[in-house]
C-alpha cells in the first residue's frame, strides 16, 4: 500500500484558505455526490462514519469516535481519520488525520457561503462562540474578505471570548464583546458556531443586508436561530441532502409549520454549477446553514493530499 499518511502537525502550515475555497468550488462543478452515514454506539461513546463518492474525484470515508468525557482524561473528544480512494481502480491514496480535514472543511464551507451570499465588502464580522471552530473562522474570513476592519467575538463565557481575541493574529483587529444583541445589529456578517440547543440569535436583532452563517447545530435537537430569523431571511444551505430532515435548525421549524422545505432557495450545487441566483436584494438578510457532509470532507481531503 502506497497511501500517504498526512497528520495535522505535518501539513497544516502548507495549506491556505484560498486553496480550500477553490477545492470546494471545483468539487461542486462535478456531478452531485453519493453520500452515506453510519452511527454506532451510545451517545457517550459513538463511532461516526461518513462516506462519499464523487464522479471523477474518487471515494472518501471519514471515521471518528466521539467521546464527550475524554478532555477530563487529557484526550481529544473526537479522534479519527479520513481515507481517500482513487476514482479509477479504487486504490487507497491517502490517510488524513480527521482534525485536519474537519477544521478546514468547516470554516471553508461557511466562508464559501458568505462569498456567494454576503454583500461583497463587509467591514464587521461577529463570531458567536469562541471554541475551536471560532478560531479557524477568524483566519478564514480574514483571508477571504480583505475589506474586514474588525472582528467581534461573543461567548457565553466572556473569558473564553477574551482569550480568543488575545490569541488571534493581527491581520484584522479582534475584540471580545459583552452585548450580543448590539453586536449582531451592527455586524455585516454574523457567524455562529455554538453548541446551543435553543436559539441564541434572534431575527429582530439582525439589520437589513446582513449575512447570517449558522454552523453549530448538527443534531436534530440543536438550533442557533429563532423562527423569525429562519422564516424572515433568504434561506440557503450547503447541501439539501445533509441538512433537510437531519438538523434541528431546519427540521424543527418545518415540523411546526414555520417554514416548508421549499423555503430553502438553493444549495452549493445550485449556486455554483446551476446558475441559481444568491442574494435577492442588497438589503435582504441571507441565512446560510452549514451542514457539513462527507462530500465536502472528500473535496477537502483530496485537495490536502494533492497539496500538503
N, C-alpha and C positions, 0 to 999 in steps of 0.2 A: 504494500500500500504506500503510495507516494503523497498522501494527503499532507498538507501543511497544517501545523498546529499554531494558531495565532492567539496570543494572550493580550489582555488589556494593557499591561505594562509594556509589552514589547511593541505594540502597534499604535497606541492612541496618539502619540505625538506626530505620527506620519499621516494622520487623517485630518481633513478640513471640512468645514460646513458647506462651502460651495460645491465640493465634490459629492457630498452626501445628498444635497438637494438635486443635483444633476442625475444621480443614480435613481432617485425616486421618480423624477420626471421621465427619464428614459424607460424605466420599468413600466410605467403606466401608458406608454405608447405601444406596448406589446399586448397580445391578447389577454383578456381577463384571466386571472389566476384561478386554479383549483385550490381549495383550502380545506383543512380538516383539523379539529382539535380533539384532544383526549385528556380527561381528568381522572386521576386515580388517587385514592387515599382520603383520609378525613380532612376537615378544614384546617386543623392544626399542623398537618404534615401532608402536603399534596404534591403529586407529580403532575406537572402540566406539560403536555407535548403538543406542539403546534406544527403543522406540516403544510407545505405549499408546493405547487408545480406551476411554472410559468413557461409557456412555449418559447423555445429558443434560449432561455436563461438557465433552466435546469430545475432541480429539486432541492428543497431545504427542509430540515427538521430541527426545531429548537426544543430541547427537553430541559426543564428546570425543576428543581424541588423548591417548594415554598414552605419554610418553617418559621412561623412568626416569632417563636421564642428564642431563636438562635442568637440574636445580639446579646442576650444575657450570658451566653456561653462564649462570647467573643467570636462568633461566626456570622457570616452574611445570612440574611433571611432567605435570599434567592441565590441558588447555585446551579450551574449547568453549562451547556454548550450547544452551539449551532453546527449542524452537519450540512455541508454543501456538496451536491452531487451534479456531475456534468449532464447536459441535456441529451447528448447523443448516445453514449454507451452506459451512462449511469455511474461512472467512476466517482468515488469519494475524493473530492479535490481539496477540501479544507475542513478543519475543525476549529471553530472560532469561539472563544470564551463568550458566554451569553451576555455578561455585563457589558462588553464592548458593543455588541450588536444592539442591545436594548437601549443603551444610553444614547447612541447616535440616532437610531431609528425614531425614538420617541420625540426628541427635540426637532429633528429634521421634518418629521411628519407635521408637527404644528407650524413650523416656520414656512413650510411649503404652502400650507393652508393660508397663512397670513399673506404670503406673496401673491396668491391668487385672489384673495378676497378683501384684504385691508386696503385702505387708501394708500397711495404709493409713497408718501413722505411722512410717516408717523414720527412724532417727536418724543412722545411719552409712553413708555411701556410699564404696565403694572403687572407684577408677578404675584399671584396669590398662592401662598405656600412657600416653604423655604427648605425643602428636603433635597434629595439627590437630583430629582428631575429639574427643580428650580435652578440649581447650579449650572446645569448644561443649557438651560434656556437663556441665561444671561449671555453666554458666549455665542449661541446660535443666532439669537435675534440681533445681537450687536453686529455680527458678521453679515447678516442678510439685509439689514436696514441701516446704512450709513447715516441716514437722517436723524436717528435717535439721539436725543440730547440728554435724556435722563431715564433711569430705570428705578421704579419704586418696588419695594418688597413688603408684603404684609403676611404675617403668620399668626396663628392663634397664640403661639408663644413668642412674644416680642423679642426675647433674647435670641431665638433662632433666626429671625429676620435680620437682626443686627449683626449676628455672626456671618451670615451670608453676605451682607453688604460690605463687611470688613474684608472678607476673603476674595471678593470679586476683583477682576482685573481693572485697569484704569482706562480702558478704551472708551467706556461710557460711564458717567457717574452713577453709582448705585447707592440708594439710601433706604433704610427701613422707615415705614410709615405706620402710624397707630390707628388712623381712621380709614377703614376700608371703604365705607360709602363715599367719602370725599375723594379718595384716590381713584376709585372706579369711575366717578363722574368726570374726572379730569383727564383720564388716560385715552390715548388713541387706540391702543391695543391692551386688552386685559387677557392675560394668560393664567389659567387656574390649574394648579397641579396639587390637589389635596386628597386626603383620604375620606372626605366628607360623605356622609350618608344622607344628610339633609342639606338643602341649598345654602350656600354661603354667598352667592351672588344674586342680586335682585334686579329685575328688569327696570324698575323705577329709578335705579341709580345710574343707568347707562345713558350717556349722551348720544344724540344723533351722530351717525358716521363712525361710531366705534366698532372695532372688530373684537369679538369675544372668542377666545380659544379655550376649549374645555378639554382637559387631559385626564383629570384624576379618576373619574368614575369608570370602573372597568368591570363591575359586577352588576347583577340585576337589582340589587338593593341600594345602589350608590348613585348620587347625583350631586352636582355642584351649582346648577342654575335653577331658579324658580320657574313656575309655569309662565309667568309674564315674560320672562326673557326668552324662553324656548318658543312660545307662541308668537311673540311680538317681533322677533328678529327674522331675517332671511337665513334659513337653516341649511347647512351643508355638512357633509361627513366625509371622512377619508374613504370609507367603503360601506356601502349599504349592507353587504353581506355580514360584516363583522360588528355592526352597530345595531341595526334594526332587529328587534327580537332578542337582543343579548344584554344590552347595557341600560341600566335604570334611567340614565339621563334622557333616553327616548322612550323606553318601554313603559315607564310609569305614567308620563303624560299621555301616551297613546291609550293605555288601558283605561284611564279615567275620562277620556274623550276631549282632553285639552287640545290635542292635535291628532291628525291622522298620519299614516306612513307617507302619504303624498306631500306632507309639509317639507320633507327633505327634497330640496331643489336639485341637488347634484352631488356626485362624489368625485374623487380624483379622476377616474376614468372618463367621466362626462366632461369635466373641466379641461383636462389636458389633451385628450385624444378626440373627444366627442364634440367639441365646439360649443358646449353649453356655456352661456354667459355666467359670470360670477356675480360680483356686487351689482345689485339692480340700480341703485342711485347713490350719489355721493353721500347723502345724509342717512342712508339705510344703516341699521345695526345688523352686521353679519355675525352669525353664530356658527362656529365650526366645532364639530365633535371629533376629536382624535380618538379613534378606537383601536389603533394598532392593527395587528393581524400578521399572520405568518408570511403572507406575500410581501409585506413591507420588510420583514426580517430578511427574507431571501434577497430582495433587491439590495439591501444594505450589506448583507454578508458577502454577496458576490462582489460588490464594489470593494469591500475591505480586502477580500482575497486577492483581487487584482491590483490593489494599491499599496497595501501595507508591506 
